[in-house]
């Protein structure tokens, strides 16, 4: 109660500053609660852009009914193109100073957007803000997540890049609020199924755009059987390795890159060894040096099925 009392006493960060984008896919059961959690954020909310990515359930019908109730909601459906493409398409249409993302099965906690906007207002070196996370199941029951607790503990006192490569404690694009011009500076989300969120955060970090974390749990992340994180772990490891390689290539090898922090270099090398990723990361870095310069959103690596098959064999 004290935390909520204190937060309510803080001045408003302003009106109409945040555009929220929701990539919707087969979440008819959850989308109503997700949108309500956005609309409850108050005056800081400017608009909600929802794109149904070719759902096969009743998501379109449910969302059309919701959209008719509030002029701030802009909704349409189209054929399936994937989460990264849907997010990029929606972000391009935003008009707010800041962009926040919410996946269609997650929930914002009250005051989330205010808190993250305040953080970026006071931290000139940061361009992306996130928060700690609470976890819920398909029935909205709060559950624990040992993996997340360990990831959060590991990050303390460590370099942001090494901590993220070790374990993506930001967890999800639902946890992102960033300055709208960030995509113009670092590029859009890459065509990755499992790690498009991690790649975006690491690319921002490599290019000198700070990430700031509000320690309060302001996002409710839903764990259920259809989460992508529950799919084939070998495929996850391939994208994890490619994402780590892209980060290191940008950090060390891009034209004009500053001298590496060699202490941090040692830390991330140890992380790669611990997770047995080095065997995949090294050829990915060699590929990226030749094609794309560390940018998975522009490199042909993700579309090179022969190369990805080799990585899958090594995973």
CORNOR-V455335 format. One line per field, one symbol per residue. ss: DSSP state (H for helix, E for strand, L for the rest). A space follows every 10 residues. Layout:
ss = ???
This chain:
ss = LHHHHHHHLL LLLLLLLEEE EEEELLLLLL HHHHHHHHHL LLLLEEEEEE EEELLLLLHH HHHHHHHLLL LLEEEEEELL LLHHHHHHHH HHLLLLLEEE ELLLLLEELL LHHHHHHHHH HHLLLEEEEE EEEEEELLLL LEELLHHHHH HHHHHLLLLH HHHHHHLLLL LLHHHLEEEL LHHHHHLLLL LLLLLHHHHH HHHHHHLLLE EEEEEEEEEE EELLLLLHHH LLHHHHHHHH HHHHHHHHHH HHHLLLLLLL LHHHHHHHHH HHHHLLLHHH HHHHHHHHHH LLLLLLLLLL HHHLHHHHHH HHHHL
